[in-house]
Amino acid sequence: MLPGSAPKSSWAIVRDVLTEPMFLMLLAAGGIYLALGDRAEALFLLGFVFVVIGITLVQERKTQRALESLRDLSAPRALVIRDGQEQRIEGQSVVRGDLLVLHEGDRIAADAQLLQGQLEVDESLLTGEAVPVAKLPAAQDAQASASVGARAASAGPPQTRPAPSGGNAAHEVASVGAPAASAGPPQARPAPLGGSAAHEVASVGASLFASTVVTRGVGVAQVQAIAANTAVGRIGADLAATTEPPSALQEGSRKLVRRLGAGALVLASTQVLLGWWWNGRPLLESLLSGIALAMAILPEEIPVILTVFLALGAWRISRQKVLTRRITAVEALGAITVLAVDKTGTLTVNRMAVAELATAQAHFTPEDAAELPEEFHRLAEFAMLATPADPFDPMEKAIQQFGHQWLEGTEHVHDGREPEFEYALSGEILAMTRVFAGSETAPSSDHWLLATKGAPEAVADLCHLDTARQGAIRQQVEAMAERGLRVLGVACGRWSGASAAPGADPLWPQSQHDFDFEFLGLVALADPPRPEVPAALAECRGAGVRVVMMTGDHPATARAIARQVGLSERPDILTGAELEALDDAALTARLRHVDLCARLKPQHKLRLVQLLRASGEVVAMTGDGVNDAPALKAADVGIAMGERGTDVAREAAALVLLDDSFARIVAAIRQGRRIDSNIRKAVRFTFAVHAPIIALVLGPTLLKWPTLLMPVHIVLLQLLIDPTCAVVLEAEPEDIGSMERPPRPVSDSPFSIAPLVYSVLQGLGLAAVLLAGQYWLAGQGWSNAQSRTVVFGTLVLCVMLLILANRDLSRPAWHGVSDRNPWLWRMAAAMALLLVAVLGLPWLRTLMGLALPGAGGLAVGAALLALTLAWLELVRIVSQRWPGARAAPRPA
């Protein structure tokens, strides 16, 4: 769940602002000014509290809008039938009477009644029972309940069930007899495995409940109750009440801010004692000086940086069609070293099309063909008959589309012809058979037409072909699979059964092997690669991100797709069977030399992810099924498929690809690197700008000089620093070459010693220049107000220099003047307006203790700016060229 599920109220935001240490110090300073009788200063500081509250409200609302837009995208969705069309809608938009189309892995959006299909549903959310519950339509439910002691929902032998009017044979048998991913039409599947018959019969029912999960099958259900009227609503279950743990960045920043806060308290107390006891200042004036020092030390911008950058970063990533479900994933994107991706739908378009037909004597390819030769008509006809008329499966849809396109206007299209019986795909026979009446016009009770399709070797075995013919078919299949095609065998047959009594079903054979079939040929289907994948893979290689294909498909198909998209030049493939034979050490060593993993089961993917992480890799992994959820959780960044993925996978994942495209993952990595770089820029700027402020508050006390910066000055500086951190640097464009360098190490934190030392060096040099300027001005007899004006005005302008210096460490600061960032020049204009107001308005000038600088003051300020710019450039050059220099962060 995304953080911030419940929007903060305005009062909660104001309360948080008022309890921040920075603003408690402002209130204290205002009270001290009132005690001293300086009402103007007191009102100014207290008025600034309301200004900051307003700014915080705007920032919070901006962040909240970004999160709300993400939550709208991440809300559970439902597939419904409205006006005869399937539509994907938000779960909260489901109404009573809607027809829900349910697939394996879907979280049911409302209480409903199953009308068609057969499901197994995990109702543990409601009942605590871990065993999935079988669901049948009411009519079948009654029949199953009457058969106590038999397997629930069985209407005959395990593979023989009366055929429904539709269904889905979700095949993964396509390539060289691949194991089936799904056991045929859900209506023709056997009842759930495991458990006693009595338990199964007791579990069968037609009622479905909101928020439960479909673990098996496909079905259609009618919505009966929604929202608070559902079973979940009635018992008050609240699935959204989760709290996101803080990220590593947030934890690191909190520790740093706490330490700096403790240091600020110690130094501020020391400042008060030094000013009062050593310099002989009045106690209240010393307290003001101590408060100013504490305000200068406390980097209260850091929490703002992380909150705003990560939330707006997630919103920017969503514009790339990648939904961020967990904000912590945003910071991990920049460190990804291994990207484990599925093949189907991610590297390929997930739209199957018939690419080739083959018989023993001829081949047909649709490209550039005007018509389908007569010798292929029966092959296409029986492939269609063996396929449901309105299937869900992409391969079956492709077969129906091909047949209607090429057989239109012939007698080989049998729309509306329904099977009398079906033999489902099973683990023993990777083929399915649909049985039709012998004649469409004069159905016979003892003559039946058979249409079969499935794994080529299974169909060949059903046809009882001799060894030579089976060998020839195997060679054809292997040649097709090497080209990345999925291959199905097709056969036909006729059966004359014993006449049944009037009104009774025929005595169907126990197995498909009891029929005689004629092998018609092969249907090869292709899921072509997405056109953008080769360029995206090349970008990954340039960025130092290794891409590993993890698929359940056949090795030959995996190798063919990998070759087409340029995924890897290494020929080795690791299969699930080989993986199971290796121990962890041997498998880890093998993984260093393998980029293609095929015939994997979900538990194989989980093991691979765990081993890759154990070897020091930062792993992002894609998944779409219920069983992929453990691996998605185990990965540093789990990525679920938005189009074909299940709700369970989406809930387990940190990111969701809204269009399942591999190129979107690469775009998210690019955005993640941009966000990481901008966070580093903002952190560097924050510590660099605080260093001179601290020095200008603490230095005069140690040197027994008049006070340079008072709380009112620091408040005005905060008006520039906060928007710079929250807006200007967040809007920085992507660094040049960000995808041409390796991923950052996991231990490379923006709060580590090296970048902080670099920032402090920038700030200390700036402080030294300004203190030297103050010393020279005082020696020339300038008044305290005049010298403070020069120093404060120069410090304000140096804020812009620090922005430019930290935008890109690979080149001088002045080169960033022409870079695109719409907020940069708005900030420059704000600085100019601030100086004009402070110096041009007499009452404000007096309040700040300043004076008009004159031409001499402007000249000195220009000289100090030049020296500051020279120092910043010197630090940059030395940090990059000094042998073994440790203080310089990597370019960002």
N, C-alpha and C positions, 0 to 999 in steps of 0.2 A: 504494500500500500504506500502511496505517496504520503510524505509528511504533511502536516497541516490539514488533515481531513476536515476539521471544523475551523472555519475562518475566525481569526481573532477579532474580537470586538474592539471598537475604538477606545473604550475605556481600558481594556486590557493592554493595548499598545501604550496608552498614556501612562498607565501604572508601571509598565516595564521601563519606560523612559525615565520616569521619576525615581526609580530605584536603582538606576545605573550609577556606579561610583562617580563617573564624570559629572553627572548632573547634581548628585548630592554635594559635590565640591562646589559647583556653581551656586547652589543655594547657600552653602556656607559662606562663600565669598560675598554674595549679595548681602547676607546678614551682617558680615563684618563691615562692609561699606556703609550700611545703615548705621551701625554702631559708631563709625567714625564721622558720621554726618554727611557723607558723600552720597546724597540721594540719587544724583544723575547716574553715577557708576552703578549703584545698586539696582536702579530701575533698568539700566541697560543689560546687566547680567541676567536679572530675573526675566526680562523680556526675551532674552535669547533662548531661555528654556522653552518658551512657547514657539519660537522659530524652529528649534530643533524638533519639538513635538510634531510640528507641521511637516517638516522634511521626513521624519521617520514614518509618519502616517502615509505620505506619498510613496515612500520606498516599500513599506509593508503592503500597501494596496497593489503596487506593481508586481511584487513577488507573489502575492496571493492570486492575482489574476493569472499569472503564468502557471501556478500550480493547479488552479481550477480548470484551466484549459487542458492540462495534462490529465486530470482526473476524469474529465468528460470523455477523453479518448480511451482511458483505461477502464471505464465502467464495463461490467459484463455485458455481452451482446448476445442476441438470440436470433436464430434463423427461423423465420415464420413464413407461412403461405398466406398471402393476401391478394385478392383479385386474381387468383390462379397463378401468381408468380412468387417465387422464393425471394425473400428480402431479408437482409441482415440489418437489424435494428438494435437500439439500446435496450438492455434488459428492463429498464424502468418504463419503456414505452409499450411493453406487452400489455394487452388488455384481455379481459375475459372473452372467450370465444375464439381467440387466435389459435391457429394451428401451428404448433411447434414442430420443426424438423430436428430430430435429435441424433447426434452421432457419438461415437465413442470419444470420451474425454470431455464432453460438454457438461457445463454446470447448468442445471435446469433453472430456468428463469422464473417459474411460477408453479403453483400446484396445478396439476393437469391429469387428464384421463387418457391412457394410451388407447389409440384407435387402431393402429396398424404397426406391425413389426414385432420384434422381440428384443428385450433389453435386459441387461444386468446393471443394477444401480447400487452405488455405495451410499447407504443411508446412515453411515456411522455418525454423521453430524447430529442426527436426530435421536438415534437409538443406541449408539455406542457399540453396535454389532459390526465387527470387522468383515464378516462374510457378505459379499454382494448379494442383493436380492433380485430374483428373477421377476421380470414383468412381462405379462402377456395381455393382449386385448381381452375384453370381458368374456367374449364367446369362448376363446381358447382357454381362458382362466377357468371357466366352469368345467370344461372338458378335462383340464389337467387336475382339478381338485377331485374329480370323480375317480381318478386313477391312483388312489393312495397305494403306496408300495412300489409304484413304477417311477421312472425318472420323470420329473416335472416337464410338462410340455411335449413329451415324446408321443408322437402319433404313429409310431411304427418303428422299423429298424433305424439305427442312429443316423443314417444318411438319407432316409426316405421320408419326406414330409409332403403333404399336399401343397401345391405351389400357390403362392399368393399372386396378386395381380401385378405386382412390381417387385422391386428389391434391388439389391446391390451386391455384386460379387467383387469385392475390393481385392484385386489380385496384386500380389508381389511375386507371382510365379513366372514373371515374364521372361527372365533371361536364364536359359539353360536349366530349367527346372528349379528356379528359386523357390524356397519355401514360401508358402502363402502368408501374406501379412494379415489376411482376414479370412475367415472361414466361409466365404461365399455369402449368398443372400442371408441377411440376418433372420428372415422368417424361416429359413431352411436349416438353421443351425440347431445342434442338439442343446439340451438344457445345460445349465452351468455345471462345471466339473466340481467334484468334491462335495462332502456333506452327505447326510442320509437322505433317502427319498422322502421320508416324512418331513424333514426340515425343508426340503426344496418345495414340496407341495404347499406347506404352510407359508412359505415365503412368496409364492407366486401371487401377483395381484396386478391390477390395472392402474392403480393410483400412483402418481408420481408427485414428488414434493420439491418445492423450491429449495435451491442451494445444495441439493444432492447431486452426485456426479455419475454420469453414465460411464460405466467401465467396459461395456461391450455391447455391440449391436447398433442397429439403426431403426428408428421408428418415427411415427407421427402421433402427436398427442394434442388434445384440445384443452386449452387453459380453462380451469375452473375457479381459481382464486389468485389474487395478486396482493403484493405489498403486505399490509398488516393482517390481511385475512388468510394468509398462508399459514401452514403449520409452524414454520420458522417464526413468522411474525407473531403468532399467538403465544409462543413460549418466550418471546423476547430475545431471540438469538441475534447477536450483532457481530456479523463477520468482519465489519470494517474497523472494529476497535483494536487496532494494532498500533504499536509505537515503533517507529524506525530507530534503530540504534544509531548513535552518532558515528560519523565516518572517522577514519584515521586522521584526516586533516583537521576535523573539528576537535577531536580529542587532543591532538598536538597543539593546536592553537589555544585551547582552554588552559592547558598546563602552562604554556608560555605566558599567557596573559595573567594567570594567577601568580606566577613567579615575579613578573614585572610589577604587578600590583603590590606584592609584598615589598619589593625593592623600592617602589615609589613611596610607600608609607615610611620606610626607614629613612630614605634620603630627604623626604619632605620634613620629617621630624628633625633631622640633622640641620636642614636649612633654617628652620624656625629657631633652633637653639643658637646656630651661628649668627644669624641676623640680630637676634635679641641680645645675646650675651657677648659675642665677639665684636660685632659692628655697632652695638649700642642703639639699634633701631627700636622704635616702640613695638610692644608685643603684638598689637593688632596688625601693624604693617608687616612684621615678620611672619605672622600667620598667613597673610595674603601672599607673601612670597613663597611660603611652603605649599600653599594650595596651588599656586601657579606651577611650581615644579612638579607636583603630583599630576596635574593635568597634562603637563608636557610629557611625562614619562609613560603614562597609561595609554597603550595603543588600542583604544576602544574601537578603532576602525576594523580590526581583524575579524571579529564575529560578523560584522556587516559584510566584509569582503566575501567570506565563505558562504554566508546565507544567500546573498544576492547573486554571486557568480554561479553557484551550483544550481540554484533554482532557475535563473534566466538561461543558464547553459542547457539545462534539461528542456526548457521551452524551445530554444534554438534547435536542439537536436530533433525535437518533434517535428519541426518544419522540414527536416530531411526524411520524414516518414518513419522515424524511429521513436517509439514511445518509451520514455524513461519511467519505469515503475518504482525504482528505488534510486534516490538521489546519490547514494554512495557509489553507484556504478559510474557516475560521471567522472569522478576523480580517478577511477581505475582504467578508464578508456585509454588514457595517455600512456599507460604502462604495459598494455597488452603485447605479449611476445609470441603467443601461439593462438591461432584462430582455427578452431575445430568446427567444420561446417558439414552439414548434410548435403547430399547431391540434389535430390529431387526438390524442385521448387525454389531452391536457394541459388545453386549454380545453373539450374535449368528453369525453363519458363513454367513448368508444371502444367502444361497443356499438351496432352498426348494427341498424336495424330498417326493414322496409319501411313507408314512410310514404304511398305513393300508387301506384296503377296508372292508366295512361292509355291509351286507344285513340283512334282518330280521332274517335269519337262520344261517349265517356263518360269519367268519372273516378271512381275509388273511393279512399276513405280509410278506414282501419280504425277510426278513432275513432267510437264510438257505433254502429257497424254490427253487425247481428245475424248476417248471412250475406253470403257473397260472391256477387254477381249472376252469373248463368250466362254472360253475355257476357265475363266476365273469367277463366273457368275455363281456357280454352286458353292464355291468356297466362301464368297462374300455373303451369300444368302444364309448359309448355315451358321456362319459367324454371328450374323444378326439374330437368328433364331435362338442361339445359345446365350444371348445377352438380353437382359430385361429391357423393355421398351423405353423406360424412363429411368436410367441408372444414375447413381451418384458417382460411381467410380470413373476417374478420368479415362482409363483405358476403354471401358465399356462405352462411355460417351463417344469416344473416337471411333469405335467400331460402328455404332449406330449412325453417326454423321457420315462416315465413309460410305456405308451401304445406301443411305438415302441419296447421297450425291451421285454415286455412280450407277445405281440400279433403278433410279427413278424412271417410271413409265414402263417397267418390265413386270413380269409375273413373279419375280423373285422377292418382292417386298411384301411383307405380311403384317402390316400395321393392324393392331387390334386383335391379333391372334394370340390367345393366352394359353400357357401350358397347363396341362392337366396334372402334372406331377414334376417334381424336381429332385435330383440327387445333388446334394451340396458338395462343395469343395471340402476336403478333409485332409488330415495329416497323412492318412493312408493312401488316398488317391487325390493327386493334385489336379483334379479336373472336375467339372460340373456338367451335368446332363439335364436338359429340359425335355420333357416328354409331351408331345402334342397329339391331338386326334389325327388319325390317318388322313382325313380329308377335311378341308375347310367347309365344304358345302354339304357333305354327307358324313358326319362323324360316325365312326364305327366303334363298337365297344370292345373289339378284339384286334384292331390293327392300329399301331401307334408309330409316330415319326419321332426319331431321336436326333437331337442336336447337342453336340458336345464341344467344349473348348477347355483348354487348360495348359499345363506345362507340356511342352512337346513330347518329352519321353513318356509322360503319363498317358497322353492320348495315343501315342504309338503303341504302348503296351496294351491299352484297351482294344486296339485294332488287331492285336495278335499278329503283328508283322514279323517277318523273318529277320534274322540277324543282319543280313546285308542291307535290307531296306531301312532298318533302324539306324544302322551305321551311317547311311547316306543322309538321313534326316538329321542325325547328330552333327554331321559336318556342316550341313546348311545352317543349323542353329548357331554353331560356334562361329561361323563366318559372319553371321548377322550380329551376334553379340559383340564381336571384336569391333564392329562399327558403332557400338553404343545403342543397338536396337533391343527392345524387349520383344520376345517372341512367344506366340501362342500357337498351339496346334489346334486344328479344327477337324472334326469328324462328323459323319452322319450315320444313321442306321434306321432299321425298321424292326418292329417287334410285334409278334402276334401272340397275345396272351390268352389265357383261358377266360372264357366268358364269365362275367360276374353276374350275380343275381341282380334283378332290376333294382335300381336305386342304391346299389352297393358299389364301393370302390373296387377296381380290379386288384388281383393279388400281385402286387408289384414285386419284382425280384429283389433279393436282399442287397445286391451290389451291382454297380455298373459293369463289373466283369461278366455278369450273366447275359449281357447283350452282345450282338455281333455288330461291329462298326466298320465303316469304310473311311480310311484316312484321306482327307481332301487336300490338305496342304497347311502352309504356315502363314500366319498373319504377323507381320513385324511392325511394331509401333516405336515411335521416337518421341522423346521429350527433349527438344533441342536446347542447347545452352542459351542463356540470356545474352543478348548481344553486348551488354556492358561489362560482362564478367572478365574477359581477358584484360582489358585496361585496368580494372579494379585489382586484379591479381598482380599485375605488374606494379601497381602503386603500392600494394602490400610488400612486395619484395624490396622495393626502394625504401620503404619505411622500416625495414628490418623485422617485419611481422611474418612469421612462418605460417602457412596455411596447410592444414591437414584435413583431408576428406575422410569423414567417418560416415559410412553408409551401410544400410542393410542389403544393398543391391549386389548383383553378381560382380566378381572381380573384373571380368572382361568389360562389362558396362562401365564400371568405375574407371578403368584405365582409359577407355575410349573417350569418355567425357573429360577426364583430366588432360588427355592429349589435345582435345579440341580447344579447351580454354587456356592451355598453357599453365596448368597448376603446378606440375612438377616434371622434371626431366629424369627423375629416379624411377627405374622400372619396377622396383620391388613393391609388393602389395602384402599387407598383413591381413589375414583372415581371422574370423572369430574362432575357428577351430584351432588355428595356430596359436592364437592368443591364450586360449585355455590351457595349452600344453606348456606354456612358459611361466616360470616364477617371476616375481616382481623385478628382481635384478636383471634377469635376461630380457624381460620385456622392455625395461627402461633403456637398456643398451640397444635393442632392436629399434625402438622408436626414434633414436637419433638418426637413423638412416632410412626411414620410411615416411612417406607423405600420404599414402593411400591405404585406408583400412576399409575392408569390405566384408560383407556377410556378418555384420556386427549385430548383436542383441543389445538392448538397453543396458544390461549389467556390464557388458563389455565397454560401452562408452563411459560409464561411471568409473570403471577401473582405469581406463586410459587417462581420463581427466585427473584423477587422484594422483597417478604416477607422474604426469607432466607437472603438476603443481609441486609434488614432493621434490622434483628435480630442479626447482627454482623458477619454473616458467609461470608467467601470468597468463591464464587461459580464459579465452572467451569461447563459448560453445553454443551452437544452435540446436534446437530440438522442437518437436511438435507434438509428441504423443504423451499419453498419461505416464507411460513408463520412462519417459525422458526426464521427468521432474527431478529425480535424485541427482542426475548428472548436471542438470541446470543449476540446482542449488549448490552442488559441489564446485562448480566453476567460479572463477573470480567474477566473471560477467556472464550470466546465463542469458541467452537470447532466444526468445520464443517466436514462432511464426504467427503473424497476425491473421493471415488468410486461411491457411489450412491447419493451423495449430489448435490444440485443444485448450479449453479454459484452464484446466489443471496446469498445463505447461506454462501458460501465460502468467498464472499466479505465482509459479515457482521462479519465473525468470525476472531478471533485473531490467532487461530491455525487451521490447516487442517490435518486430519488423512489420510495419503495417502493410507492406506489399511483398514481403518474403524475399526481397532482392538482396543478393550478396553485396551489390554496390552500395546499398544503404548502410551495411555494416562498416564498410570502408569510410563512408562519409561520416558516420558516427565517431570512428576513431580519429578522423581529421578534426572534427569538432572538439573531441575530448582533448586532443593535444593543444588546440587553440585555448580552451578554457584553462587547462593547466598552466600554459604559458602566461595567460593574462593574470591568473592568481599570483604567479611568481612576480610579475611586474608590479602588481599592487602591493604585495608584501614588501618588496624591495623599496618601493617608493615610501611606504608607511614608516619603515624604520629609518630610512635616509632623512625624511623630513622631520622626524621627531628628535634626532640627534642635535641639530643646531638649536632647536627650541629649548632643549634641556640645558645645553651649554650657555645659552644667553640668559637663562634664569639662574643657574647655579654659579656661573663664572663671576658675575659682579659681586656676589656674596663672598666668594673666596678671595677675590682681588680687592675687596672693600671699595667697589665702585658704586655709583648710584644705580638703582634698579633700572634695567633696560625693558624687560617684558613683564607686564602685569596681567592678571586674569583677563581683562578686557581685550588685550592684544591676542592672547591665545584663543579666546572665543572667536575672534574674527578670522584667525588662521584656520580654525576648525570649519568655518563656513566654506573654505576652499578645499581643505584636505578631504573632508567626508564625501563631497560629490565627485572628487577626483577618483577616490577609491571605488565608489559605488557605481559610477556612471561612465566616466571618461575611459578608464582603463578596462572596464568590462566590455566596452564597445570596440576595443582594439581589433583590427582585422587579423586574419591568420598570418603568422610569421612566414616569411619567404623560406622555402625549404623545410617546412615543418614535417613533411612526409618524405623527406630525403635523409633523415637521421634516424638512428635506432631508437627504440622505446626507452623512456627514462627508467632507471633502476627503481625498484619498489622502495628502496630506502632513501631515495633522493627526495627529501621533503623541502618545501620552501622555508621551513622553520629550522633547518639544520644550520650548522655553524658557518659553512662557507658563504651562502648567500647573505646571512645576517652580518658577517664580518665585512663583506663587500658594501652593504648598505651603510653600516656604521662608518666605514672609511669615507664614503661619499659625504655623509653628514658631518663628520668631525672636521673634514677639510673645509666645508662650508662654514662651520662654526668658527674655525680658526681665522678665516678671512674676515668674517664679520666682527669678531672680537678685536682683531688687529686694526680694522677700520675704526672701531669705537675708540681704541687707544690713541690712534693718530688724531682723530677729531678732537678728543679731549685735550690732547697736547697742543692743538692749534687754538685752544680757547673757545671752542664751540660750546654752546649751552647744552645742558642735558636734554632739553626738548628737541633741539636741532639734531644732535647726534642720534637720539632715539629715532627721529624721523627717517634719517638716512638708513640706519640699520634695519628698522622695521620695514620700510619700503623695499629695500633690497631683498630682505627675506621673503616678502610676498612674491616678488618677481622670480626669486630662486625656486619657488614652488613649481613654476612653469619649466625652469631648467631641469629640475629633478624629474618631472614628467617626461620630457624629451630624452633625458639621459637614460631612463630606465625602460623606454619603449623597445629598444633594440640594442643589445650590447655588442653587436658585431660591427657597428659603424658609429661615427661621431654623432653627438646629440643634435647638431644643427641639420643633419640629413633628414631627421624626422619631421621637419617643419612642413614638408610638402606631402607627407603621407596622408592617406585618407582616414579620417576619423571625424565624423561630423561634430562630436562633442569637444574636440580639442580647442577649436577656435572660439567656441562658446565659453569655454573655461577661461581662455585668454581675455575675452571681452569682459567676463565677470571680474577678473583680477583688476583690469584697468578701471572699471566702474567703481570697485571697492576703494582703490587708491584715490580716485578723483573725489569720491564722497568723503573719505576720511580727511583729506587735505583741503577740500574745497568748502566744506560746511564748517563754519567757525565753531558752532557748539559741539560738533562731533570731534573736531580737531582738539578743542580744549579738553573734552572728556577723555580723550586718548592720551593726553599729555604730549601732543606733537606740535610742531611749528612748521611754517612754510620753509622748504629746503633752500630755495633760491638756486641760481645757476651753479654755484659752487657745490651745493649738496647734490644736484643732479649729476655733476661731473664725477664726484666721489662715488655715487651710487653706480654709475656706469663702469667705473674702474673696478669696483668690487664685483660686479656681475662678470666682467671679463676674467678676473682672477678665478672666480668660482667655476666658470666654464672651462678654463684651462685645467683646474684641479680635477674636475669630473672626467675630462678626456685623459688626463694622466693616469688616473685610477683605472680607467677602462683599458688603456694600452698595456699597463704593467700587469694587470690581472690576466691578460690574454697571452702575454709574451714571456713573463717571468718564468724561468725553468722551475717546474715543480710547484708553481703557485697554487695554493689551496684556497685562497680567499675568494677566488672568482667563481661565481656560479656559471653553469653552462649557458650559452646564448639562449635568449628567449625573446 
